[in-house]
């Protein structure tokens, strides 16, 4: 399970985040490209935009549920 105390610093504030367990598998960026980006130098994902509608939120939840290392969190904000 993702640890909100271990969030990647690039995450924008809000409900969803990616922590340091990310293995750069690309699943979240493929699933919700409007919300996740890749930190190019270190090779991990982060939330650059919190979901702004139901469709984006559903895709973020899908990415979170599919994350192979559970690096995506939802703090319920």
JOWO-V440669 format. One record per backbone hydrogen bond with DSSP energy under -1.0 kcal/mol. NH is the residue of the N-H (numbers start at 1). CO is the residue of the C=O. Records with the same first field share a line. If there is no record, write none. Layout:
NH->CO, CO
This chain:
6->3
8->18
11->8
12->47
17->73
19->71
20->6
22->19
30->26
31->27
32->28
35->32
36->32
37->46
39->44
43->39
46->37
48->35
49->35
57->53
58->54
59->55
60->56
61->57
62->58
63->59
64->60
65->61
66->62
67->63
70->67
73->17
75->15
